[in-house]
Amino acid sequence: MSILVAEILGTMILIICGNGVVANVVLNGTKGNGAGWIEITTSWALGVFLGVIIAGPYSGAHLNPAVTIALATAGKLSWAVVPEYFAGEFIGAMLGALIVWIFYKDHFKITDDEAGKLACFCTGPAIRKTSSNLISEIIGTFVLIFVIFYLSGPTINLGIEGTTEAVIGLGSIGAIPVAFLVWVIGLALGGTTGYAINPARDLGPRIMHAILPVKGSSDWSYAWIPVVGPIIGSLIATGLYLYLM
């Protein structure tokens, strides 16, 4: 399996599990309606776990442009393969969002809350304040990337130099720490912006929201924050990691 296909499939599964749980909790008439934040953060974490299992042996399972940028900046990934990773991540995110919409189509139809329907695709702030929202995404992504660098020591198993060597060090078990990491970020730092911490996870589904027949604004005035914030956070984390090495 190529890097492109692996990242498409892994990211697609991530978004199906992540945006799918939001739809289950938010949309009218679902059996999970109103379940709450614990269910949402848990499913996102498990979605990461499944995505890493699928893509790990073939691409290192970045599933996130912020991870790709961090590894390339740290010299652990060739910049030549970065476009392939980006393509896989964004295509996978868009496909995942499309599948969630198809799956919950009847429930979208009976839900009038436009903001709630948008939340099934992408993130939005609890309190809209540009500086605070941007800082939230920077810090959340900083924690994600900085810890990822240390999960397996200096040679983190996430697509280093395009190899598949020990991508998940303990097989499927090796994906668990990453899932726990995303889970705790959601629980601790997700309340302000919904913790995008991943440009593809937010922008790809937001594009699908604009394309699909879903009523309501796609909130493009906010859309740059969950793209720029995670990139800044990943670069700060990488810089600190390299300084401490």
Phi, psi and omega in degrees: 000134181284165176303315182302308183294319180298316180290325176298309184293316181296316180290323178301313179296319177303312182289323177301315181286324183282302178290333177297318180291326177297316178298319180296324182277324190267320188286150181291143171083358179279159179286346178257008185305126177081010184298323172108184190292324181299316179297319182295310182294326180293316181292323176299317180297316179291330175296320175299315179305312181293319179298320179293320178300317183289310188270339187309309184292347186247325182232351187089356175055060173293305178060014189197118179302332178295323177292316180300313180298317181298313182293321178293319179295325180280358180080015181261001180211136179290133178298338182296332182263358181302315179302324179294319176297311181303314181301314180298318182294315182286319177297315180300318180296320180291319178296318179299318179295321178298317181295320178298318179297316179298316183297317184256020186306316182295328181281328172299321183295328184261010178252125181266343183289102183293322179295321178296320178293322177297324180297338177286351179247315189211178185269167176202158184279146173287318173236118185281104176211112191308310184297314181293319179296318179295317179298321179300314180291325178296311183293315179302316180287325175304312180299315180303306186289318182298317179290322179303319179301331185259355181299321181234024178080197186299335181251067181303135188279066180223067172076033182294123179053026176073011180271170176242019181294120175046045183302318172241100193309324182243037184068219181298328181300328181294344179276345184297316180301323179293321178297316178297322179298311179295324180298311183291328175296318178296317182292319187269325190236008185269352188286344184269316184233358183086010176042070174299307181042024186195106182303321181290320180301328183265310187290317180302306177295329178296321176298319179294324176300321180289330183276318185285158181283065177247123184291144175117162179288146174272002175055055182292338178294336178265341194301335182288335184294311178286003172258307183289318181304309179298326178294315178298315180300320180292323180290322177295316179298319180294317178299317178294318178300314180293325179294322184277345182298000000 
